[in-house]
Amino acid sequence: MPRSQRNDNFIDKTFTILADISLQILPTTKREREASTYYRDGMSAQSEGEYAEALRSYYKAMRLEVDSYDRSYILYNIGLIHTSNGKHARALEYYFQASERNPSLPQAFNNMAVICHHRGEQAINQGSLEISEAWFDQAAEYWKQAIAPSPGNYIEAQNWLKITGRSSSLN
């Protein structure tokens, strides 16, 4: 039994049932159904903090999934796990890949910005002001991309952009 069908959470069970019905109703291939199952298993494991198991499921889903849009969410979730594990460079790689496949994924741009901002703060602590400014500039660019499709979101980022004088292209 797939992991996603063993979840005890009512909302997760409901989502799983609806997803299963959708997969049966919509014209999908066996490969697409398997990819979806692995993706849902990965989400379930990730929500339980079972990151190694989640990564295994996501990598299996990546081998099967051909749709660029769907792949973007798998890549994004892999990025989340690497962020949680403190592997920021790897996380950036996955967020970047996700945003390439789906430029309308503001949360990937936001997470890239957060990592860049964090690296900027680390550079300040190490006394490297020039390097910190480069990281902050990169964070600003990513935040602008996150904010563009949803101007009502990321208010703290918008305030930071304004306070630091980096909000030139915001609406």
FENHUCOR-V407773 format. One record per run of one state. SS is the DSSP state (~ for helix, > for strand, _ for the rest). FROM is the first residue (numbers start at 0). TO is the last residue. If there is no record, write none. Layout:
# FENHUCOR-V407773
ss->SS from->FROM to->TO
ss->SS from->FROM to->TO
This chain:
# FENHUCOR-V407773
ss->_ from->0 to->1
ss->~ from->2 to->4
ss->_ from->5 to->8
ss->~ from->9 to->24
ss->_ from->25 to->28
ss->~ from->29 to->46
ss->_ from->47 to->49
ss->~ from->50 to->63
ss->_ from->64 to->66
ss->~ from->67 to->83
ss->_ from->84 to->86
ss->~ from->87 to->100
ss->_ from->101 to->104
ss->~ from->105 to->124
ss->_ from->125 to->127
ss->~ from->128 to->147
ss->_ from->148 to->153
ss->~ from->154 to->162
ss->_ from->163 to->170
